[in-house]
């Protein structure tokens, strides 16, 4: 019989490889979805992300009904709601992911496909996240947690529904939310046809459910092993620590998830002839990626996750904290897109007839500081 820690390591590697290959082949990216929405009015990739949310949500709730899996044991549904970290860290992460050309999971995929820019981002995310949780910035983290947390009584919508209406009300509320999301997603007839965005949403949502299954049921109910699903900020930090210090045992699910993502992206890129070395265009490009990476690392540590950790895994538990963090990430990301478009950190109103180039967006002018990369 396979030992639980070995089973978890294998599961993390396989799930990560499927994640990395899927993202590499379909170009799934929440930052890209926000850029498409803000700059071109396209909702296609946003529907793909929401499809992944809906599949993860429905699958997680069905898993809770059909097995001993209990979402209430996850970190997303802990008793204290760190609202300050969710909001502040989410805004930092969202803005940073635009500067860095994508969130941490997207940069892991880019790194696997040969981007040296992405490797720097991954390294700086790992260092800044660990410094925030357990290093130089840990006292600041503890201070913010002490002044910016409260116990709401119910940590998520499912717990609230179950407490008011009975045990099955929680999962049923999740299935209802998933159905509402799906009705909006497939209202666009063009999205209903076979497309990379459609397959990406279904596969990535299903991988979240697979992560919950692996860490809660595969490892003997999850006792002592830490129940989790897909998330990348802290596992990347732990992966760097493991690389430097080791420990004699196989790394856990999260670290193997990161390794599998790199491996899956590499194999998919090589198979499609898309593996290529990518370097920085200039010092401005380097500085923008470095700043974005630090904001993502510290912001993701404060927010308790990334666009996948909070955005897919967290939302699949209907956590109130995850909802706050995701809303902040989206707002920060949209602000970051506008910053790269206009060159201004804060919006400024200017009559079109008085602006340079007849009111054309700065993104269309030669002085534009850079466009989002997805």
Buried (B, 14 or more C-beta within 10 A) or exposed (E): EEEBBEBBBBBBBBBBBBBBBBBBBBBBBBBBBBBBBBBEEEBBBBBBBBBBBBBBBBBBBBBBBEEEBBBBBBBBBBEEBBBBBBBBBBBBBBBBBBBBBBBBBBBBBBBBBBBEBBBBBBBBBBBBBBBBBBBEBBEEBEEBBEEBBEEBEBBBBBBBBBEEEEEEBBBBBBBBBBEEBBEEBBEEEEBEEEBBBBBBBBBBBBBBBBBBBBBBBBBEBBEEBBBBBBBBBBBBBBBBBBEEEEEEEBBBBBBBBBBBBBBBBBBBBBEEEEBEEBEBEEEEBBEBBBBBBBBBBBBBBBBBBBBBBBBBBBBBBBBBBBBBBBBBBBBBBBBBBBBBBBBEEEEEEEEEEEEEEEEEEBBEEEEBBBEBBB
